[in-house]
Amino acid sequence: MLAMTLRAPCQRLVMTDLPMPKPQPHEVMLQVLACGVCRTDIHIVDGDLPPRREGIVPGHEVVGRVVARGAQVSRFQLGSRIGVPWLGGTCGHCAYCADGRENLCDVPVFTGYDRNGGFAQYLVADARFCLPLPERYDDLHAAPLLCAGLIGYRAYSLSGVVSGMRLGIYGFGAAAHIICQIAVAQGVQVHAFMRPGDQQSQRFARQLGACWAGSATEGSDAALDAALIFAPVGALVPAALRATRKGGVVVCAGIHMSDIPAFPYALLWGERCVRSVANLTREDGDAFFALVARYPVSTHVTPFPLERANEALAALRSGSIDGAAVLVP
């Protein structure tokens, strides 16, 4: 089978002919129908995250069809269309797993980082960590839901915002464009912050219902009740605190971020809170897909053939596309 592999950090992905994978007892083998390109993939390719496996196949927003099953798999039938997210496995017995916080497992397995992911024609995945997908989304448009949607949802949930509140979103990419629609549908006022001069993203945010869109350096006039930071830029943390009212929450939603600069305690005082989001749980998947079934959430995608994965990564780095990039084998 063909796959795009990373031979070493900071190198281009290389098309490689790999042996067909075989499912173990708890695994399913999937024919990849589509795979979203996530900023975490960039952090893996660029070496921001330490390498875990030589020759890894990235990709953890996988839509696939079950073509083979291990002996102990009963949940998904042959021919089922399912999703494979970032969290590919946990130990099940550490203190975090026992406490219902499997996203913090001490020895997790991540798709496209510890085990081969979806930048390929086929992959195997632990069926216990795969997710059923809503039928209303085709393959292309379902792919971004599996990380951009799920991590955006977890960050949004931790912000505590409800109808009538003001939510700031810093970095308007794949995750932001999904959660913006959910927030607007729930009566939340969205203020979208992006790089100076990024008129394209400002227009895109307004089209999706943001009541304000502009540069992260200028800020809006309204005090925010909470802020979500999707851009991997540490300097946005004090900026978001400065824009957030007393008692507000700033959620850092990425797996990697540049260093946060020193800032005066006065920005944190007033019971403001800064917290991070780590991975996801299977319960997040169930809750998020129930939510998108209630609200008319659309995903905006730009498809790329598998062999153009490096172009898709470059487009995501530069912010030259609205929404999400999706690879199609």
C-alpha positions as CSV (number, residue, x, y, z in Angstrom):
1,M,0.0,0.0,0.0
2,L,1.1,3.6,-0.5
3,A,1.6,6.0,2.4
4,M,3.3,9.3,3.1
5,T,6.0,8.7,5.7
6,L,8.2,11.0,7.8
7,R,11.8,9.6,7.8
8,A,13.1,12.3,10.1
9,P,11.8,15.6,11.6
10,C,12.0,18.7,9.5
11,Q,12.0,16.6,6.3
12,R,9.4,16.4,3.6
13,L,7.0,13.5,3.7
14,V,8.0,10.7,1.2
15,M,5.6,8.5,-0.7
16,T,6.5,4.9,0.4
17,D,5.2,1.5,-0.5
18,L,4.5,-0.3,2.8
19,P,3.3,-3.8,3.6
20,M,-0.4,-4.1,4.1
21,P,-1.2,-4.0,7.8
22,K,-2.9,-6.8,9.6
23,P,-5.4,-6.3,12.4
24,Q,-4.7,-7.7,15.9
25,P,-7.5,-9.1,18.0
26,H,-9.0,-5.7,19.1
27,E,-8.2,-3.9,15.8
28,V,-9.9,-3.1,12.6
29,M,-8.3,-2.6,9.2
30,L,-9.6,0.4,7.3
31,Q,-9.5,1.5,3.7
32,V,-8.8,5.3,4.1
33,L,-11.5,7.3,2.4
34,A,-10.3,10.8,3.6
35,C,-7.9,12.1,6.2
36,G,-7.9,15.7,7.6
37,V,-4.6,17.6,8.0
38,C,-4.2,19.0,11.5
39,R,-1.8,21.5,13.0
40,T,-0.5,18.7,15.2
41,D,0.7,16.9,12.0
42,I,2.7,20.0,11.3
43,H,4.2,19.9,14.8
44,I,5.2,16.3,14.3
45,V,6.7,16.9,10.8
46,D,8.5,20.1,11.9
47,G,10.0,18.5,15.0
48,D,8.1,20.6,17.5
49,L,7.0,17.4,19.1
50,P,9.8,14.8,19.8
51,P,9.8,11.9,17.3
52,R,8.4,8.7,18.7
53,R,8.8,6.4,15.6
54,E,11.0,6.5,12.6
55,G,9.1,6.5,9.4
56,I,5.8,7.3,11.0
57,V,2.7,7.8,8.8
58,P,1.0,11.0,10.1
59,G,-2.7,11.7,10.1
60,H,-5.4,11.4,12.9
61,E,-8.6,12.7,11.3
62,V,-9.3,9.5,9.5
63,V,-12.5,8.5,7.8
64,G,-12.3,4.9,6.7
65,R,-14.3,1.8,5.8
66,V,-13.8,-1.5,7.7
67,V,-12.3,-4.1,5.4
68,A,-11.0,-6.6,8.0
69,R,-11.6,-7.2,11.8
70,G,-9.6,-8.8,14.6
71,A,-11.1,-11.8,16.3
72,Q,-12.3,-9.8,19.3
73,V,-14.0,-7.0,17.4
74,S,-17.8,-7.0,17.4
75,R,-18.6,-3.3,17.5
76,F,-18.2,-2.5,13.8
77,Q,-19.3,-4.6,10.9
78,L,-17.4,-5.1,7.7
79,G,-18.2,-2.2,5.3
80,S,-19.0,0.2,8.2
81,R,-17.7,3.8,7.8
82,I,-16.0,4.9,11.0
83,G,-13.6,7.6,12.3
84,V,-10.2,7.3,13.8
85,P,-9.2,10.2,16.2
86,W,-5.9,11.3,17.8
87,L,-6.3,9.2,20.9
88,G,-5.6,5.7,19.6
89,G,-5.4,3.8,22.9
90,T,-4.8,4.0,26.7
91,C,-3.6,1.7,29.4
92,G,-6.9,1.6,31.1
93,H,-5.5,1.2,34.6
94,C,-3.4,4.2,35.5
95,A,-4.9,6.7,38.0
96,Y,-6.2,9.0,35.2
97,C,-7.9,6.2,33.3
98,A,-9.4,4.9,36.6
99,D,-10.7,8.4,37.3
100,G,-12.5,8.7,33.9
101,R,-9.8,11.0,32.5
102,E,-8.3,8.8,29.8
103,N,-7.2,11.9,27.9
104,L,-4.5,12.2,30.6
105,C,-3.4,8.5,30.5
106,D,0.2,8.1,31.5
107,V,1.0,5.8,28.6
108,P,-1.3,6.8,25.7
109,V,-1.1,5.8,22.1
110,F,-1.7,8.5,19.5
111,T,-2.7,7.9,15.9
112,G,-0.2,9.3,13.4
113,Y,2.4,9.7,16.2
114,D,2.9,6.4,18.0
115,R,1.1,4.2,15.4
116,N,0.7,4.8,11.7
117,G,-2.1,7.2,10.8
118,G,-4.2,8.1,7.8
119,F,-1.9,9.6,5.3
120,A,-2.1,6.3,3.6
121,Q,-4.4,4.0,1.6
122,Y,-5.0,1.7,4.6
123,L,-4.4,1.6,8.4
124,V,-5.2,-0.5,11.4
125,A,-6.8,1.0,14.5
126,D,-8.0,-0.1,17.9
127,A,-11.7,-0.6,17.4
128,R,-12.4,0.4,21.0
129,F,-11.2,3.9,20.3
130,C,-12.8,4.4,16.9
131,L,-16.0,6.5,16.5
132,P,-19.2,6.1,14.5
133,L,-19.7,9.0,12.1
134,P,-22.9,10.9,11.3
135,E,-24.3,9.9,8.0
136,R,-25.1,13.5,7.0
137,Y,-21.4,14.2,6.4
138,D,-19.7,12.8,3.4
139,D,-16.1,11.5,3.7
140,L,-14.4,14.9,3.0
141,H,-16.5,16.9,5.3
142,A,-16.5,14.4,8.2
143,A,-12.7,14.2,8.4
144,P,-12.1,17.6,10.2
145,L,-14.7,16.7,12.9
146,L,-12.3,14.0,14.2
147,C,-9.8,16.4,15.7
148,A,-10.5,20.0,14.8
149,G,-14.1,19.4,15.9
150,L,-13.4,17.2,18.9
151,I,-10.6,19.3,20.4
152,G,-12.5,22.5,19.6
153,Y,-15.5,21.0,21.4
154,R,-13.4,20.1,24.5
155,A,-11.9,23.6,24.6
156,Y,-15.3,25.2,24.2
157,S,-16.8,23.0,27.0
158,L,-14.0,24.0,29.4
159,S,-14.5,27.7,28.7
160,G,-17.9,27.6,30.5
161,V,-19.6,30.0,28.1
162,V,-23.4,30.0,27.7
163,S,-25.9,31.9,25.7
164,G,-25.4,35.7,25.8
165,M,-21.8,35.5,26.8
166,R,-18.8,36.8,24.7
167,L,-16.3,34.3,23.5
168,G,-12.9,35.2,21.9
169,I,-11.4,32.8,19.4
170,Y,-7.7,33.4,18.6
171,G,-6.6,31.7,15.3
172,F,-9.4,31.1,12.9
173,G,-8.5,27.7,11.3
174,A,-10.1,24.3,11.1
175,A,-11.1,24.0,14.8
176,A,-12.2,27.6,15.1
177,H,-14.5,27.5,12.1
178,I,-16.4,24.5,13.5
179,I,-16.7,25.7,17.1
180,C,-17.7,29.2,15.9
181,Q,-20.8,27.8,14.3
182,I,-21.8,25.8,17.4
183,A,-21.2,28.8,19.7
184,V,-23.3,31.1,17.4
185,A,-26.1,28.5,17.3
186,Q,-26.1,28.5,21.1
187,G,-26.5,32.2,21.3
188,V,-22.8,33.0,22.2
189,Q,-21.3,36.2,20.8
190,V,-18.1,35.2,19.0
191,H,-15.2,37.6,18.6
192,A,-12.6,36.2,16.1
193,F,-9.0,37.3,16.3
194,M,-6.4,36.6,13.6
195,R,-3.1,37.7,12.2
196,P,-2.9,41.4,11.3
197,G,-4.0,42.0,7.7
198,D,-5.7,38.7,7.3
199,Q,-8.8,40.0,5.6
200,Q,-9.7,36.6,4.1
201,S,-10.0,35.0,7.6
202,Q,-11.9,38.0,8.9
203,R,-14.5,37.7,6.1
204,F,-14.7,33.9,6.7
205,A,-15.3,34.4,10.4
206,R,-18.1,36.9,9.8
207,Q,-19.7,34.6,7.2
208,L,-19.9,31.9,10.0
209,G,-21.6,34.3,12.4
210,A,-18.8,36.1,14.3
211,C,-20.1,39.4,15.5
212,W,-16.6,40.9,15.4
213,A,-13.5,39.9,13.5
214,G,-10.1,41.6,13.5
215,S,-6.5,41.6,14.4
216,A,-5.3,40.0,17.6
217,T,-3.1,43.0,18.2
218,E,-6.0,45.5,18.1
219,G,-8.6,43.7,20.1
220,S,-12.4,44.3,20.3
221,D,-14.0,46.9,22.5
222,A,-16.0,44.3,24.5
223,A,-14.7,42.4,27.5
224,L,-14.7,38.7,26.8
225,D,-16.2,36.1,29.2
226,A,-13.8,33.5,27.9
227,A,-11.2,32.9,25.2
228,L,-10.0,29.9,23.1
229,I,-6.5,30.0,21.7
230,F,-6.0,27.7,18.7
231,A,-3.0,29.5,17.2
232,P,0.3,28.0,18.7
233,V,1.5,31.4,19.8
234,G,2.4,31.9,23.4
235,A,2.2,35.7,23.2
236,L,-1.6,35.4,22.7
237,V,-2.0,34.2,26.3
238,P,-1.4,37.6,27.9
239,A,-3.3,39.3,25.1
240,A,-6.3,37.0,25.8
241,L,-6.1,37.7,29.5
242,R,-6.0,41.4,28.8
243,A,-9.2,41.1,26.8
244,T,-11.0,38.8,29.3
245,R,-13.1,40.1,32.2
246,K,-12.7,39.1,35.9
247,G,-13.5,35.5,36.4
248,G,-13.0,34.6,32.8
249,V,-11.2,31.6,31.4
250,V,-8.5,31.4,28.8
251,V,-8.2,27.9,27.2
252,C,-5.1,27.0,25.3
253,A,-6.3,24.3,22.9
254,G,-3.1,23.2,21.1
255,I,-0.7,20.3,21.9
256,H,2.2,22.7,21.3
257,M,2.7,26.4,21.8
258,S,5.6,28.8,21.7
259,D,6.8,30.0,25.1
260,I,4.4,32.3,27.0
261,P,6.1,35.6,27.7
262,A,6.2,37.1,31.2
263,F,3.2,39.2,32.0
264,P,2.1,41.3,35.0
265,Y,0.1,39.5,37.7
266,A,-2.6,42.1,37.3
267,L,-3.7,40.3,34.1
268,L,-4.3,37.1,36.0
269,W,-5.7,38.7,39.1
270,G,-9.5,38.9,39.5
271,E,-9.8,35.1,39.4
272,R,-9.0,34.8,35.8
273,C,-8.0,31.3,34.8
274,V,-5.6,29.9,32.2
275,R,-5.8,26.2,31.4
276,S,-4.8,23.8,28.6
277,V,-6.6,21.1,26.7
278,A,-5.0,17.7,26.5
279,N,-6.2,15.2,23.9
280,L,-9.8,13.9,24.1
281,T,-11.9,11.2,25.6
282,R,-14.3,8.8,23.9
283,E,-17.1,10.5,25.9
284,D,-16.1,13.8,24.1
285,G,-16.7,12.0,20.8
286,D,-20.1,10.8,21.8
287,A,-21.1,14.3,23.1
288,F,-19.7,16.2,20.2
289,F,-21.4,14.1,17.5
290,A,-24.7,14.4,19.4
291,L,-24.1,18.2,19.3
292,V,-23.5,18.4,15.6
293,A,-26.6,16.3,15.0
294,R,-28.6,19.1,16.7
295,Y,-27.0,22.1,15.0
296,P,-26.4,22.9,11.3
297,V,-22.6,22.7,11.5
298,S,-20.8,22.6,8.1
299,T,-17.1,22.0,7.5
300,H,-15.3,23.9,4.9
301,V,-12.6,21.7,3.2
302,T,-10.0,21.9,0.5
303,P,-9.1,18.5,-0.8
304,F,-5.6,17.3,-1.8
305,P,-4.6,14.0,-3.3
306,L,-2.5,11.9,-1.0
307,E,0.7,12.5,-3.0
308,R,0.3,16.3,-2.4
309,A,0.4,16.0,1.4
310,N,3.4,18.3,1.6
311,E,1.4,21.0,-0.2
312,A,-1.5,20.5,2.2
313,L,0.9,21.0,5.1
314,A,2.4,24.1,3.6
315,A,-1.1,25.6,2.9
316,L,-2.0,25.0,6.6
317,R,1.3,26.5,7.8
318,S,0.7,29.7,5.8
319,G,-3.0,30.0,6.6
320,S,-3.8,30.2,2.9
321,I,-7.0,28.1,3.1
322,D,-10.2,28.6,4.9
323,G,-11.3,25.8,7.1
324,A,-9.5,22.5,6.7
325,A,-7.2,20.6,4.3
326,V,-8.2,17.0,3.6
327,L,-6.2,14.3,1.9
328,V,-7.9,11.8,-0.4
329,P,-6.0,8.6,-1.2
